[in-house]
Amino acid sequence: MTTQRTARTLHLAARPHGFPTPDLFTVHEAPVPEPAPGTAVVENLYLSVDPYHREAMDDGGWELGVPLEGRSLGRVTASRAPGFAEGDLVLHREGWRTHSVVVPGEGGVRKVPAYEGVPLAAYISILGGTGLTAYVALTRTLEFRAGQDLFVSAAAGGVGTAVGRIARLLGAGRIVGSAGTPAKVARLTGELGFDAAFDYHDGPVGELLAKAAPDGIDAYVDNVGGDHLEGAISVLREHGRIAWVGAISQYHSAHEPPAAPRNLFDIVEKSLRLEGVMVRNYRDVQEELEDFLVPHLQSGVVVPDVTVVDGFERTVEGFLGMLRGGNTGKMLIRVAD
Protein backbone atom coordinates (compact mmCIF):
# COMPACT_ATOMS: atom_id res chain seq x y z
CA MET A 1 0.00 0.00 0.00
CA THR A 2 1.19 3.51 -0.77
CA THR A 3 1.79 5.77 2.21
CA GLN A 4 -0.09 8.67 0.60
CA ARG A 5 -3.51 8.87 -1.03
CA THR A 6 -2.89 12.14 -2.87
CA ALA A 7 -0.33 12.56 -5.62
CA ARG A 8 1.19 15.99 -6.24
CA THR A 9 2.91 17.22 -9.40
CA LEU A 10 4.76 20.39 -10.29
CA HIS A 11 3.87 22.17 -13.53
CA LEU A 12 5.53 25.08 -15.32
CA ALA A 13 2.91 27.82 -15.73
CA ALA A 14 4.96 30.43 -17.63
CA ARG A 15 8.40 30.95 -19.20
CA PRO A 16 11.10 32.81 -17.25
CA HIS A 17 12.79 36.01 -18.33
CA GLY A 18 16.20 35.89 -16.71
CA PHE A 19 16.46 34.17 -13.33
CA PRO A 20 13.39 31.99 -12.58
CA THR A 21 10.93 32.93 -9.83
CA PRO A 22 8.65 30.69 -7.71
CA ASP A 23 5.45 32.07 -9.27
CA LEU A 24 6.32 30.32 -12.55
CA PHE A 25 5.42 26.96 -10.97
CA THR A 26 2.10 25.47 -9.86
CA VAL A 27 1.30 22.38 -7.78
CA HIS A 28 -1.50 20.05 -8.87
CA GLU A 29 -3.14 17.32 -6.80
CA ALA A 30 -4.90 14.12 -7.89
CA PRO A 31 -5.54 10.64 -6.49
CA VAL A 32 -2.55 8.32 -6.51
CA PRO A 33 -2.73 6.51 -9.87
CA GLU A 34 -3.35 2.80 -10.32
CA PRO A 35 -0.97 0.80 -12.54
CA ALA A 36 -2.13 -0.24 -16.00
CA PRO A 37 -0.88 -3.54 -17.45
CA GLY A 38 2.87 -3.36 -18.02
CA THR A 39 3.39 -0.41 -15.65
CA ALA A 40 4.30 0.19 -12.02
CA VAL A 41 3.47 2.99 -9.61
CA VAL A 42 6.46 4.44 -7.78
CA GLU A 43 6.34 6.60 -4.67
CA ASN A 44 9.31 8.92 -5.06
CA LEU A 45 11.87 9.21 -2.29
CA TYR A 46 14.38 11.65 -3.82
CA LEU A 47 14.03 14.12 -6.68
CA SER A 48 16.97 15.58 -8.56
CA VAL A 49 17.09 19.27 -9.48
CA ASP A 50 19.77 20.00 -12.06
CA PRO A 51 21.26 22.94 -13.97
CA TYR A 52 19.87 21.63 -17.27
CA HIS A 53 16.35 22.15 -15.90
CA ARG A 54 16.92 25.89 -16.30
CA GLU A 55 17.43 25.41 -20.04
CA ALA A 56 14.32 23.21 -20.15
CA MET A 57 12.23 26.11 -18.85
CA ASP A 58 12.81 28.09 -22.06
CA ASP A 59 11.02 27.66 -25.39
CA GLY A 60 11.64 24.23 -26.86
CA GLY A 61 12.08 22.61 -23.45
CA TRP A 62 9.40 21.77 -20.91
CA GLU A 63 5.80 22.14 -22.04
CA LEU A 64 3.58 24.48 -20.07
CA GLY A 65 0.86 23.02 -17.90
CA VAL A 66 2.12 19.43 -17.77
CA PRO A 67 4.05 17.54 -15.05
CA LEU A 68 7.77 18.31 -15.17
CA GLU A 69 10.40 15.68 -15.78
CA GLY A 70 13.53 14.98 -13.79
CA ARG A 71 15.56 12.14 -12.36
CA SER A 72 14.00 10.47 -9.36
CA LEU A 73 14.58 7.54 -7.04
CA GLY A 74 11.45 5.83 -5.74
CA ARG A 75 9.97 2.65 -4.35
CA VAL A 76 7.39 0.54 -6.15
CA THR A 77 4.05 0.59 -4.33
CA ALA A 78 1.94 -1.25 -6.94
CA SER A 79 2.98 -3.17 -10.03
CA ARG A 80 1.52 -4.86 -13.06
CA ALA A 81 4.91 -4.96 -14.76
CA PRO A 82 6.93 -8.17 -15.01
CA GLY A 83 10.11 -7.98 -12.94
CA PHE A 84 8.96 -5.03 -10.83
CA ALA A 85 7.66 -5.97 -7.38
CA GLU A 86 6.37 -3.90 -4.48
CA GLY A 87 9.31 -2.56 -2.51
CA ASP A 88 11.76 -2.48 -5.43
CA LEU A 89 13.87 0.67 -5.78
CA VAL A 90 13.61 2.29 -9.20
CA LEU A 91 15.42 5.13 -10.94
CA HIS A 92 13.45 7.01 -13.59
CA ARG A 93 12.95 10.42 -15.19
CA GLU A 94 9.28 10.97 -14.27
CA GLY A 95 10.26 13.19 -11.38
CA TRP A 96 9.09 16.53 -9.91
CA ARG A 97 6.07 14.68 -8.51
CA THR A 98 5.34 12.54 -5.47
CA HIS A 99 4.17 9.50 -7.47
CA SER A 100 5.10 8.34 -10.95
CA VAL A 101 3.82 5.67 -13.33
CA VAL A 102 6.77 3.99 -15.04
CA VAL A 103 7.25 1.44 -17.79
CA PRO A 104 10.29 -0.82 -17.24
CA GLY A 105 12.98 -0.21 -19.83
CA GLU A 106 11.46 2.98 -21.23
CA GLY A 107 13.05 6.41 -20.79
CA GLY A 108 15.87 5.20 -18.58
CA VAL A 109 13.61 3.38 -16.10
CA ARG A 110 15.65 0.76 -14.29
CA LYS A 111 15.55 -1.22 -11.06
CA VAL A 112 18.36 -0.37 -8.67
CA PRO A 113 20.59 -3.15 -7.32
CA ALA A 114 20.47 -3.33 -3.53
CA TYR A 115 24.11 -2.88 -2.59
CA GLU A 116 24.67 -3.45 1.11
CA GLY A 117 26.16 -0.43 2.85
CA VAL A 118 25.45 2.04 0.03
CA PRO A 119 23.28 4.99 1.13
CA LEU A 120 20.12 5.71 -0.86
CA ALA A 121 21.33 9.17 -1.89
CA ALA A 122 24.27 7.59 -3.73
CA TYR A 123 21.96 5.95 -6.28
CA ILE A 124 20.73 9.32 -7.54
CA SER A 125 24.03 11.18 -7.20
CA ILE A 126 27.43 9.57 -7.68
CA LEU A 127 25.94 6.24 -8.89
CA GLY A 128 23.28 8.01 -10.96
CA GLY A 129 23.39 10.31 -13.97
CA THR A 130 25.63 12.78 -12.15
CA GLY A 131 28.33 10.23 -11.41
CA LEU A 132 27.96 8.61 -14.82
CA THR A 133 28.52 11.99 -16.46
CA ALA A 134 31.69 12.51 -14.43
CA TYR A 135 32.96 8.98 -15.10
CA VAL A 136 32.30 9.19 -18.85
CA ALA A 137 33.90 12.63 -19.09
CA LEU A 138 37.07 11.30 -17.48
CA THR A 139 37.39 7.79 -18.89
CA ARG A 140 35.86 8.20 -22.36
CA THR A 141 36.08 11.83 -23.41
CA LEU A 142 39.37 12.78 -21.74
CA GLU A 143 40.87 9.27 -21.68
CA PHE A 144 42.28 10.37 -18.33
CA ARG A 145 45.42 8.66 -17.07
CA ALA A 146 47.18 8.41 -13.70
CA GLY A 147 49.53 11.30 -13.03
CA GLN A 148 47.75 13.79 -15.28
CA ASP A 149 46.73 17.23 -14.02
CA LEU A 150 43.09 18.27 -14.15
CA PHE A 151 41.01 21.45 -13.87
CA VAL A 152 37.30 21.27 -12.96
CA SER A 153 34.96 24.26 -13.13
CA ALA A 154 31.92 24.53 -10.85
CA ALA A 155 33.90 22.00 -8.86
CA ALA A 156 31.69 22.17 -5.76
CA GLY A 157 28.57 21.14 -7.68
CA GLY A 158 27.19 17.68 -8.34
CA VAL A 159 29.25 16.76 -11.39
CA GLY A 160 32.26 18.72 -10.15
CA THR A 161 32.55 16.89 -6.83
CA ALA A 162 32.01 13.53 -8.58
CA VAL A 163 34.77 14.35 -11.07
CA GLY A 164 37.12 15.17 -8.22
CA ARG A 165 36.34 11.94 -6.35
CA ILE A 166 36.70 9.74 -9.43
CA ALA A 167 39.82 11.49 -10.76
CA ARG A 168 41.54 10.92 -7.42
CA LEU A 169 40.66 7.22 -7.57
CA LEU A 170 42.09 7.13 -11.10
CA GLY A 171 45.41 8.42 -9.78
CA ALA A 172 45.24 12.06 -10.85
CA GLY A 173 48.25 14.25 -10.35
CA ARG A 174 47.18 17.80 -9.46
CA ILE A 175 43.44 18.58 -9.31
CA VAL A 176 42.39 22.24 -9.40
CA GLY A 177 38.82 23.47 -9.00
CA SER A 178 36.92 26.74 -9.30
CA ALA A 179 33.94 27.69 -7.15
CA GLY A 180 31.86 30.74 -6.33
CA THR A 181 32.44 31.34 -2.60
CA PRO A 182 35.39 31.21 -0.19
CA ALA A 183 33.59 28.54 1.83
CA LYS A 184 33.27 26.27 -1.20
CA VAL A 185 36.91 26.86 -2.11
CA ALA A 186 37.92 25.85 1.42
CA ARG A 187 35.80 22.72 1.25
CA LEU A 188 37.29 21.68 -2.10
CA THR A 189 40.79 21.61 -0.65
CA GLY A 190 39.88 20.70 2.93
CA GLU A 191 37.37 17.88 2.40
CA LEU A 192 36.96 16.96 -1.24
CA GLY A 193 40.52 16.09 -2.24
CA PHE A 194 41.41 19.02 -4.51
CA ASP A 195 45.02 20.17 -4.43
CA ALA A 196 44.16 23.80 -5.18
CA ALA A 197 41.04 25.87 -5.75
CA PHE A 198 40.06 29.48 -6.37
CA ASP A 199 37.02 31.75 -6.22
CA TYR A 200 36.35 32.84 -9.79
CA HIS A 201 35.12 36.22 -8.51
CA ASP A 202 38.69 37.09 -7.48
CA GLY A 203 39.96 37.94 -10.97
CA PRO A 204 40.31 36.69 -14.55
CA VAL A 205 39.91 32.92 -14.56
CA GLY A 206 42.97 32.40 -16.76
CA GLU A 207 45.20 34.26 -14.30
CA LEU A 208 43.74 32.49 -11.26
CA LEU A 209 44.14 29.10 -12.93
CA ALA A 210 47.70 29.82 -14.03
CA LYS A 211 48.57 30.67 -10.44
CA ALA A 212 46.91 27.49 -9.12
CA ALA A 213 48.50 25.32 -11.85
CA PRO A 214 51.79 27.05 -12.74
CA ASP A 215 52.99 24.07 -14.78
CA GLY A 216 49.77 23.86 -16.79
CA ILE A 217 47.05 21.22 -16.99
CA ASP A 218 46.46 18.15 -19.14
CA ALA A 219 42.68 18.03 -19.04
CA TYR A 220 39.64 20.14 -18.23
CA VAL A 221 36.05 19.22 -17.29
CA ASP A 222 33.95 22.26 -18.18
CA ASN A 223 30.66 22.85 -16.39
CA VAL A 224 30.58 26.60 -17.00
CA GLY A 225 31.75 27.70 -20.46
CA GLY A 226 32.48 31.38 -21.19
CA ASP A 227 35.45 32.82 -19.31
CA HIS A 228 36.24 29.46 -17.71
CA LEU A 229 36.67 27.81 -21.08
CA GLU A 230 38.84 30.69 -22.25
CA GLY A 231 40.98 30.45 -19.13
CA ALA A 232 41.40 26.69 -19.43
CA ILE A 233 42.44 26.94 -23.09
CA SER A 234 45.15 29.41 -22.10
CA VAL A 235 46.60 27.08 -19.44
CA LEU A 236 46.23 23.70 -21.16
CA ARG A 237 49.41 22.05 -22.34
CA GLU A 238 49.85 20.91 -25.91
CA HIS A 239 47.59 17.99 -26.84
CA GLY A 240 45.36 18.76 -23.86
CA ARG A 241 41.73 17.69 -23.82
CA ILE A 242 38.47 19.37 -22.83
CA ALA A 243 35.27 17.54 -21.83
CA TRP A 244 32.45 20.08 -22.10
CA VAL A 245 29.59 19.02 -19.82
CA GLY A 246 27.59 22.21 -19.22
CA ALA A 247 27.46 25.98 -19.59
CA ILE A 248 26.10 27.43 -16.35
CA SER A 249 27.33 30.88 -17.40
CA GLN A 250 24.65 31.18 -20.08
CA TYR A 251 21.65 29.31 -18.62
CA HIS A 252 19.87 32.53 -17.57
CA SER A 253 20.61 34.36 -20.80
CA ALA A 254 19.75 31.86 -23.51
CA HIS A 255 18.76 34.64 -25.91
CA GLU A 256 21.98 36.59 -25.25
CA PRO A 257 24.71 34.03 -24.60
CA PRO A 258 28.10 35.20 -23.39
CA ALA A 259 30.80 35.93 -25.92
CA ALA A 260 32.74 32.92 -27.12
CA PRO A 261 36.28 32.49 -25.79
CA ARG A 262 38.59 34.92 -27.56
CA ASN A 263 41.39 32.35 -27.81
CA LEU A 264 39.61 29.57 -29.66
CA PHE A 265 42.34 29.37 -32.28
CA ASP A 266 44.70 28.20 -29.54
CA ILE A 267 42.85 24.88 -29.87
CA VAL A 268 44.54 24.58 -33.27
CA GLU A 269 47.92 25.94 -32.23
CA LYS A 270 48.13 23.64 -29.20
CA SER A 271 46.49 20.64 -30.90
CA LEU A 272 43.82 20.56 -28.22
CA ARG A 273 40.71 18.41 -28.40
CA LEU A 274 37.28 19.65 -27.24
CA GLU A 275 34.36 17.24 -27.09
CA GLY A 276 30.86 17.58 -25.68
CA VAL A 277 29.60 15.03 -23.14
CA MET A 278 26.02 13.77 -23.43
CA VAL A 279 25.46 11.08 -20.82
CA ARG A 280 22.50 9.51 -22.62
CA ASN A 281 24.99 8.16 -25.17
CA TYR A 282 26.74 6.07 -22.51
CA ARG A 283 24.02 4.13 -20.67
CA ASP A 284 26.01 0.95 -21.34
CA VAL A 285 28.75 2.26 -19.00
CA GLN A 286 26.46 2.18 -15.92
CA GLU A 287 27.49 -1.30 -14.79
CA GLU A 288 31.17 -0.40 -15.17
CA LEU A 289 30.61 2.71 -13.03
CA GLU A 290 29.00 0.62 -10.29
CA ASP A 291 31.76 -2.00 -10.38
CA PHE A 292 34.29 0.82 -9.99
CA LEU A 293 32.58 2.86 -7.26
CA VAL A 294 30.49 0.52 -5.10
CA PRO A 295 33.47 -1.02 -3.23
CA HIS A 296 34.70 2.50 -2.39
CA LEU A 297 31.23 3.53 -1.21
CA GLN A 298 30.95 0.42 0.94
CA SER A 299 34.36 1.02 2.50
CA GLY A 300 33.64 4.69 3.14
CA VAL A 301 36.53 5.93 0.98
CA VAL A 302 33.88 7.69 -1.15
CA VAL A 303 30.73 9.28 0.25
CA PRO A 304 27.90 10.88 -1.73
CA ASP A 305 28.41 14.65 -1.89
CA VAL A 306 24.83 15.91 -1.58
CA THR A 307 22.81 18.81 -0.23
CA VAL A 308 19.33 17.64 0.76
CA VAL A 309 16.21 19.80 0.99
CA ASP A 310 13.33 18.11 2.84
CA GLY A 311 9.77 18.16 1.52
CA PHE A 312 8.12 18.06 -1.90
CA GLU A 313 6.68 21.51 -1.22
CA ARG A 314 10.26 22.84 -1.19
CA THR A 315 11.24 21.46 -4.61
CA VAL A 316 11.20 24.86 -6.31
CA GLU A 317 13.07 26.38 -3.36
CA GLY A 318 15.77 23.73 -3.76
CA PHE A 319 15.90 24.21 -7.53
CA LEU A 320 16.35 27.98 -7.28
CA GLY A 321 18.86 27.53 -4.47
CA MET A 322 20.90 25.21 -6.67
CA LEU A 323 20.87 27.78 -9.48
CA ARG A 324 22.18 30.37 -7.02
CA GLY A 325 24.98 28.03 -5.96
CA GLY A 326 23.49 27.20 -2.58
CA ASN A 327 24.55 23.55 -2.71
CA THR A 328 27.75 21.62 -2.32
CA GLY A 329 27.62 18.44 -4.34
CA LYS A 330 24.34 17.21 -5.80
CA MET A 331 21.16 19.04 -4.82
CA LEU A 332 18.39 16.59 -3.90
CA ILE A 333 14.83 16.95 -2.68
CA ARG A 334 13.85 14.30 -0.11
CA VAL A 335 10.16 13.61 -0.70
CA ALA A 336 9.63 10.61 1.58
CA ASP A 337 11.60 8.32 3.88
C-alpha distance (Angstrom), angle and dihedral (degrees) to the residues before:
residue distance angle dihedral
M1 . . .
T2 3.78 . .
T3 3.80 116.2 .
Q4 3.82 92.3 -133.7
R5 3.80 131.8 50.2
T6 3.80 96.0 -162.6
A7 3.79 123.8 64.9
R8 3.80 119.2 -153.4
T9 3.80 127.3 -159.6
L10 3.79 133.5 -174.2
H11 3.80 118.6 -131.8
L12 3.79 131.0 -171.0
A13 3.81 107.5 -122.9
A14 3.83 100.0 -178.2
R15 3.81 141.3 3.6
P16 3.81 119.8 -97.5
H17 3.78 125.9 -119.4
G18 3.77 104.7 -152.2
F19 3.80 117.4 -32.8
P20 3.84 112.2 16.0
T21 3.81 121.1 -111.5
P22 3.84 129.6 -152.7
D23 3.82 93.5 -112.7
L24 3.82 89.6 70.0
F25 3.82 89.7 73.2
T26 3.80 132.1 68.9
V27 3.81 131.3 -168.5
H28 3.81 119.8 -136.3
E29 3.80 127.1 -166.1
A30 3.80 130.3 -154.0
P31 3.81 137.7 151.9
V32 3.79 115.2 -74.4
P33 3.82 104.9 -90.5
E34 3.78 125.2 -114.3
P35 3.82 118.7 -129.0
A36 3.80 118.8 -104.9
P37 3.81 119.1 -147.2
G38 3.80 109.7 -65.4
T39 3.81 94.5 19.1
A40 3.79 138.5 93.8
V41 3.79 132.4 -151.9
V42 3.79 114.7 -129.9
E43 3.79 126.1 -164.0
N44 3.79 104.0 -147.4
L45 3.78 120.1 -126.7
Y46 3.82 101.6 177.8
L47 3.80 130.9 19.5
S48 3.78 123.5 -160.7
V49 3.81 121.2 -137.2
D50 3.80 111.9 -165.5
P51 3.81 140.0 -178.6
Y52 3.81 91.4 -112.5
H53 3.80 88.9 64.2
R54 3.80 87.7 72.3
E55 3.80 89.9 60.4
A56 3.81 89.7 46.6
M57 3.81 89.8 59.7
D58 3.81 91.4 66.4
D59 3.80 127.3 79.9
G60 3.78 111.4 -62.8
G61 3.81 93.3 29.1
W62 3.79 127.7 74.4
E63 3.79 117.0 9.3
L64 3.78 117.6 -122.0
G65 3.78 118.8 -109.0
V66 3.80 98.3 16.2
P67 3.83 130.9 101.0
L68 3.79 111.8 -81.0
E69 3.78 123.2 -119.0
G70 3.77 128.6 -129.7
R71 3.77 141.8 136.3
S72 3.77 114.3 -72.8
L73 3.78 140.1 175.2
G74 3.79 115.6 -146.2
R75 3.77 146.1 156.3
V76 3.80 124.0 -113.7
T77 3.81 111.2 -113.5
A78 3.83 98.6 172.2
S79 3.78 130.5 11.2
R80 3.77 141.0 -172.3
A81 3.79 91.4 164.7
P82 3.80 121.9 104.6
G83 3.80 111.5 -113.1
F84 3.81 95.0 17.3
A85 3.81 114.6 100.1
E86 3.79 132.5 178.1
G87 3.78 109.1 -81.5
D88 3.81 96.2 28.1
L89 3.81 116.3 134.7
V90 3.79 113.4 -125.6
L91 3.79 134.5 -171.8
H92 3.79 116.4 -152.1
R93 3.80 143.7 147.1
E94 3.82 99.0 -118.2
G95 3.77 91.2 99.7
W96 3.83 136.7 136.4
R97 3.81 87.8 74.8
T98 3.78 136.1 82.0
H99 3.83 95.0 -122.9
S100 3.79 130.5 28.1
V101 3.80 135.2 -170.8
V102 3.80 109.2 -139.5
V103 3.78 136.3 -173.9
P104 3.83 113.2 -146.3
G105 3.79 111.7 -113.0
E106 3.80 96.0 11.9
G107 3.80 123.3 111.5
G108 3.79 95.1 -4.1
V109 3.82 95.1 -52.0
R110 3.79 108.8 158.2
K111 3.78 139.2 158.0
V112 3.79 113.7 -114.0
P113 3.81 119.5 -126.0
A114 3.80 111.6 -120.8
Y115 3.80 102.2 -122.4
E116 3.79 111.6 -172.3
G117 3.79 112.7 -121.1
V118 3.81 96.0 14.7
P119 3.83 113.3 121.9
L120 3.80 118.0 -126.1
A121 3.81 92.8 -118.5
A122 3.81 89.9 62.0
Y123 3.81 92.0 66.3
I124 3.81 92.0 62.6
S125 3.81 97.1 36.3
I126 3.79 123.9 32.5
L127 3.84 93.6 6.9
G128 3.81 92.1 40.5
G129 3.78 134.0 64.2
T130 3.80 91.7 -57.1
G131 3.79 94.4 56.8
L132 3.80 92.5 39.4
T133 3.81 89.7 54.7
A134 3.80 90.7 51.7
Y135 3.81 93.4 45.6
V136 3.81 93.8 47.9
A137 3.81 92.2 46.3
L138 3.80 90.3 54.4
T139 3.80 103.8 36.7
R140 3.82 101.8 31.9
T141 3.80 109.4 23.6
L142 3.81 99.5 33.6
E143 3.82 96.8 25.6
F144 3.79 83.9 -143.4
R145 3.80 118.1 -155.0
A146 3.81 135.0 -164.0
G147 3.79 113.3 -85.7
Q148 3.80 95.8 25.6
D149 3.81 121.3 128.5
L150 3.79 119.7 -121.9
F151 3.81 138.7 -164.8
V152 3.82 120.5 -158.8
S153 3.80 123.3 -170.9
A154 3.81 121.2 -151.6
A155 3.78 81.4 19.8
A156 3.80 95.4 169.2
G157 3.80 93.1 58.4
G158 3.78 129.3 89.6
V159 3.80 99.5 -84.1
G160 3.80 92.4 33.2
T161 3.80 95.5 56.7
A162 3.82 90.7 44.0
V163 3.81 90.4 51.7
G164 3.78 90.2 51.5
R165 3.81 93.4 49.3
I166 3.80 94.3 46.8
A167 3.82 95.3 42.4
R168 3.80 89.9 54.2
L169 3.81 90.3 51.6
L170 3.81 88.5 50.2
G171 3.80 89.9 56.9
A172 3.80 100.8 -103.0
G173 3.76 118.9 -173.5
R174 3.81 110.4 -144.8
I175 3.82 118.2 -1.7
V176 3.81 117.7 -163.0
G177 3.79 124.6 -174.7
S178 3.80 137.9 -172.2
A179 3.80 124.4 -146.5
G180 3.78 139.1 167.3
T181 3.83 104.6 -116.3
P182 3.81 136.9 40.9
A183 3.81 89.6 -120.1
K184 3.80 92.0 56.7
V185 3.80 91.1 46.3
A186 3.81 89.6 52.8
R187 3.79 91.6 49.1
L188 3.81 92.7 50.2
T189 3.79 91.8 58.5
G190 3.80 98.2 29.7
E191 3.81 101.9 45.6
L192 3.78 112.6 4.0
G193 3.80 102.1 57.0
F194 3.81 101.5 -109.5
D195 3.79 116.3 146.0
A196 3.81 94.0 -148.9
A197 3.79 137.7 1.7
F198 3.79 139.4 177.2
D199 3.79 140.4 -162.5
Y200 3.80 106.0 -115.3
H201 3.82 89.7 -146.7
D202 3.82 89.4 69.3
G203 3.81 96.6 77.3
P204 3.81 145.0 -53.8
V205 3.80 108.6 -18.6
G206 3.81 93.0 -133.0
E207 3.80 91.7 56.4
L208 3.81 93.6 44.9
L209 3.79 91.5 48.4
A210 3.80 93.3 47.0
K211 3.80 88.9 53.6
A212 3.83 92.3 48.5
A213 3.83 92.6 44.7
P214 3.83 105.5 28.9
D215 3.81 92.3 168.9
G216 3.81 93.4 50.7
I217 3.80 132.1 -114.6
D218 3.79 134.7 -90.4
A219 3.79 99.6 -152.0
Y220 3.79 142.2 16.8
V221 3.82 132.2 -158.0
D222 3.81 105.7 -157.2
N223 3.79 119.7 -155.1
V224 3.80 95.5 155.9
G225 3.82 115.0 40.2
G226 3.81 120.6 -167.4
D227 3.80 115.0 66.2
H228 3.80 92.0 2.7
L229 3.78 91.8 58.7
E230 3.79 90.5 47.0
G231 3.79 91.2 49.8
A232 3.79 93.4 48.2
I233 3.81 92.5 49.8
S234 3.80 89.2 54.1
V235 3.82 93.3 52.9
L236 3.81 100.9 37.7
R237 3.78 116.5 109.0
E238 3.78 121.7 -126.2
H239 3.81 113.2 -67.7
G240 3.80 90.0 18.4
R241 3.79 120.9 156.0
I242 3.80 134.4 -135.6
A243 3.82 125.0 -157.7
W244 3.81 106.4 -163.0
V245 3.81 109.3 -155.8
G246 3.81 104.8 159.0
A247 3.79 146.6 -10.8
I248 3.80 108.0 -137.1
S249 3.80 89.7 164.9
Q250 3.81 92.2 71.5
Y251 3.82 104.2 33.2
H252 3.83 93.5 101.1
S253 3.79 94.6 43.5
A254 3.78 104.1 46.5
H255 3.81 91.6 149.4
E256 3.82 92.5 49.0
P257 3.80 107.0 33.1
P258 3.79 119.3 -171.6
A259 3.77 119.1 -92.2
A260 3.78 115.2 -82.9
P261 3.80 117.0 -105.5
R262 3.79 109.4 -76.2
N263 3.81 92.7 -139.9
L264 3.78 100.4 56.7
F265 3.79 92.0 127.8
D266 3.81 87.9 65.5
I267 3.81 84.5 75.5
V268 3.80 86.1 69.4
E269 3.80 97.1 39.7
K270 3.81 92.9 49.5
S271 3.82 95.6 37.2
L272 3.78 90.2 -122.6
R273 3.79 123.9 170.2
L274 3.82 122.6 -140.5
E275 3.79 119.9 -172.5
G276 3.78 132.2 171.0
V277 3.81 119.8 -125.5
M278 3.81 118.9 -138.6
V279 3.79 108.8 175.6
R280 3.80 94.6 -158.5
N281 3.81 87.6 72.2
Y282 3.81 91.3 62.5
R283 3.81 106.8 50.2
D284 3.81 88.3 127.5
V285 3.83 89.0 67.0
Q286 3.84 93.3 64.3
E287 3.80 95.6 93.4
E288 3.81 90.9 48.2
L289 3.81 89.6 51.8
E290 3.80 91.2 52.3
D291 3.80 93.0 46.9
F292 3.80 88.3 52.3
L293 3.81 100.0 44.3
V294 3.81 108.8 28.8
P295 3.84 95.7 75.1
H296 3.82 89.2 51.5
L297 3.81 91.4 48.5
Q298 3.80 91.3 48.8
S299 3.80 91.9 49.7
G300 3.80 93.1 46.6
V301 3.81 94.3 -119.7
V302 3.82 86.6 119.1
V303 3.79 124.2 36.2
P304 3.81 126.9 -176.1
D305 3.80 109.7 -96.8
V306 3.81 101.6 -142.2
T307 3.78 141.8 148.3
V308 3.81 110.2 -150.7
V309 3.81 126.2 -156.0
D310 3.82 113.3 -166.3
G311 3.80 122.2 -134.5
F312 3.79 136.0 35.5
E313 3.80 88.8 -117.7
R314 3.82 87.8 64.9
T315 3.81 96.1 54.1
V316 3.80 94.2 107.0
E317 3.81 90.3 44.4
G318 3.80 89.4 54.3
F319 3.81 92.3 45.7
L320 3.80 93.6 51.8
G321 3.80 90.7 43.3
M322 3.79 89.8 54.4
L323 3.81 90.8 50.8
R324 3.81 88.7 52.6
G325 3.80 90.9 51.2
G326 3.79 95.5 -107.0
N327 3.80 94.0 141.7
T328 3.75 136.7 75.0
G329 3.77 110.4 -151.6
K330 3.79 120.7 -12.7
M331 3.80 117.8 -7.2
L332 3.81 111.1 -134.2
I333 3.78 134.6 177.9
R334 3.81 113.2 -142.3
V335 3.80 105.7 -146.7
A336 3.80 100.6 171.6
D337 3.80 140.1 -3.1
